[in-house]
Amino acid sequence: MPPEPLDSCAGIAERALLATLRLSGFSSYRVPTRAGRVHVLDGQGSGKLPTVVLLHGFSAAGVHFRGLLRRLRPHVRRLVAPDAPGHGFSDAPGDLAPRKLMAALGEALDQVIDSEPVILFGSSMGGLEAVRYALARPERVRNLVLCSPFGAPMGDRALDELRAAFEVGSHRQALAFVDRVFELSPALRHLMAWGVRRRMQHPLLREMLRSVNPDDLFRAEEVRALAPPLLLIWGQAERVLPASNLDFFLENLPANATVEQPPDFGHGPYLVDPDAVARLILRAARA
């Protein structure tokens, strides 16, 4: 396991997940970018479908895709799951401007994606990053799969309300956040809340959240310009992002887009039902 970088947001659970993934054959390495080293999970699959790249959401890490990685692995040639700058085992960046952090993640993807276009999956904040990368490097993206993507236009007041939803200074607040994201048993609910509270209180992540402003979000013409075939997954149980965000995407998706709204999907369905999420990704890859 690589040494944990200074100010890393990785904790005991993330280190355990990384060890498990490495034992199953995944490589773990860091690539240099202008925002510091970006950690990458990289594993060979046993299938014939193209490489799948998975981009996680705010406060998460690539290791949290463990269940999804396991289910996709028999069907694809390769799996890649980077940690965004300041997340997981990636270095803490000096500049927290969102566009600079996304540019750094793009630098990392440029280094690890080979000549074959990939299936790019982005969840929540990872959806924002996936769209930015697909716009900058359309030749590298074969299919784009967005799961409850963050990035729809919001004013200062709406952003403040969303930031407030990520305030988890107490265990009770952490439980409320977990309940908005997942449907979990009582025991798992408390365990998940402990981990969420630990990550959300990290000073680096708190400052990242404060750094987001309306100029960092999508313009309608950007979404309309997306060239790769696109699948938008937005569960009917979504309780973190406002319904107006879905309305924005439905109004501006290009003609090459399809939409899935599973009734039981919340904000992080790949953690609760990785089988169902894997089926949707593979269906998009085979289309």
N, C-alpha and C positions, 0 to 999 in steps of 0.2 A: 504494500500500500504506500502511495507517495506521502511524504510528510505533509501535514496539514499546514496551509499557508497562514500567515499572520492575519488575524481578524476573520478567519474563515467562519462561515455560518454553519458548517457541518458539525453535527453533534454525535452522540453515541449511536443513535439509530442509523444515521447516515453512514458512519464508519462500519457498522455491522452489515448494512446492505451492500456496501462497496466490497467488503470481504467476501460476501456470498457470491456476488456477481463475478468477482475475479476467480473464485474457485470453479465457477461454471464456464470459464474460458474467456471472459471479457477482459480486454486490455484497459488500463487506466493510465492516462498520460496527460501532460499539459502542453499547450501550444502557446507561443508568445504572441501577444497583441499589444496595441498601444495602451490598453487599459490593464495590462498585467497578463499573467498566464491564465488561460482558460482550460479548465479540466474537461476531459472528454472520456466517456465510456465508449468502447468500440469493440464490437463482436461480430464474428462471422456467423452467418446463418447457414441453413442447409437446404434452402429452397431456391427457386429460380426467379422470383420477383425482384425488382430493383431495390437498392438500398433505401431503408427508411431512417429518416432523421427526426428525432423527437425533441421538441423544445418545451420546457416546463414553464410553470407560472411563477408568480411572485412568491418568494420565500421558500419555494420548493427546490429540488435538485434532480439531476438526471437519474440518480439511484431510485427515486420514487417511482420510476417507470418500470421497476423490476417485474411486476406481474405482466405488464403489457409486452415487455421485451421477451419474456419467456413464451408468450403465446404467438408472437410474430415470428420468432426465430426459425421455426420449421418451414416457413413459407418464403423467406426473403434471403438474398445473398449476404446482406450486411446490415447491422444496426448501429446507429450512432446516437448518443445522448449527451450533449455538452451541458455543463453548468454555466449559466449566465454569469457575467462578471459580478463578483461580490456574493455569489450564491454557492452552496455546496462546497466543493473543494477548489473553486477558482479563487484567484487572488482578489483582495479588496482593492478596487480602483481608487485612484486619487481624485478623479473628476467624475461626479455622479450625474452629469447631464444625460438624460435618457437617450438622446440620439447618439451620443458618443459611446454609450454602453452597447447600444444595438449595433453600431458600426464595428465595435470590437468583436462582438459575437459573430458578425459577418466575416471579419478577418479570420476568425478561427474556422468557420465553416469552409471558407475558401481553401484552407490548408488541408482539411480532412476529407472533403468531398472530392472524389476522383472524377474522371471525365464523363461517367455515366450520370445522367440526370436522376435526381432522387425523389422519393415521396416524402414531402416535408409536412410534419404534423406539429401543430402549435396549440397548446392549451392555455387559455387565459392570457397572461402577459406574453407567453410564448406564441400566441396567435398574432399579437402585434409584431413581434420579432420575425415571425414567419412571413407575414405580408411584406414587411420592409425588405426582407431578403429576396422574396420572389419578384418584387418590383426592380430591385437592383441587379439581380442575376437570373432573369427568366430562363436563360438557357440551361441553368443548373437544376431547375425544378420541373419534374415530370408531372407531379400531382401535388396539390395543396389541400391539406385537411385541417380545418380550423374547428376547435372545440371550445365553445363559449369564449370566443376571442375578446380580449380587452382592446380598446382602441377607437370605439365609436365616439364621435364628437360629444364633448360635454363642456359646459361652462365651469367657471370657478366654483360656483355653489354646488353643482352636481358632483364635481370632483371632491370637494370637501366632504360631502355626504358619503361618498364611496370610501374616502380615507377613514372616516369615522367608523365604518364597518370593519376596518382592519385594526381598530384599537382593542387590544386584548391585554390590558394591564392586570387583569385578575383572572382567576380560574373560571369564574362565572362568565366573564366576557369571552374567554376562550371556548367554553362550552357552547355559548350562543353562536359563535362563529362556526364551530364544527357542525352544529345543527343546521346552519344555512347551507353548508357544503355537502354533507353526507347524511345518509341514513345508517346509523351504526348501533350495535348492541351497547348496553350501558357500560360494560367494562372497556370496550374499545373506545367508546366515546370519551371517557376520562383520560385514557392513555394518549389518544390523538390530541386532546385539548392541551395536555402537558407539553407535547412537542410543538404544537402551534404557538403556544404562549412563549416558549423559549426562543423560537425563531423570530416571531413578530416583534419581540422586545429588543432584538439586536440593534444597536445604534446605527449601524450601516444601512440596514433595511429600512429603518424608520426615516433616515435621511433620504434614501432613494424614493420612498413614497412621497415625501414632501417636495421632491424635485420635479415631479410630473406636473406639467401645465397643459392647458388646452392646445397649445401649438404643437405638442408632441403627438397628438392624436390624428386619426385619418381625416383626409378630405374625401368627399364623395367621389371625385374623379380618380383618386388613387385606387379605390376599391373597384371601380368600373374598369380600370385599366389592367387588372390582373389577367395575365395571359394563360397560365396553366389551368387545366381542368380543376375545379374547386368543389370540395364538399364542405358545407357548413353543418356542424353538429351543434344543436342548441336544445338541451333537454327541457321538457316542460316543467321539471322540478328545479330549474335554475332560480336561486334565491340570493345570489351575490351581486350580479350585474343587473341593472334595471332593464325592464322590458323595452324601453326606448332604444337601448343598444341593439336589440334584435331587430326592431323596426328599421333602424338605419341600414343594417346589412340587407334585409329583405328588399328594401327600396333601391339598393345600389349594387347588388351583386351582378356580375357580368352574365351574359347568356350561357357561358360554359359552366355555370354553377348549379349544384343541386343542394337541397336542404333536407336534413333529417332532424326530427324533433321527438326523440324517444320519450315516452311518458315518465319513465323512472330515472332519467338522467338528471343529475344536479350539476354543480359547477366542476366537480372533479370525478367524472364517471370512470376514468381509467384506473382509479384507486379502488372503487367499489365494485365495478363490473368490467374488468379488463377483457374478458371474453367478448362481450358485446362491442366494446370499442375496437378490439382487434378485427372483428368481423367487418365493421364499417370501413376500417383502413384498408383491409385486404380487398373488399369489394371495389373501393375506389382504385386500388392498384391494378385490378384485373379489367377495369372498364376500358 
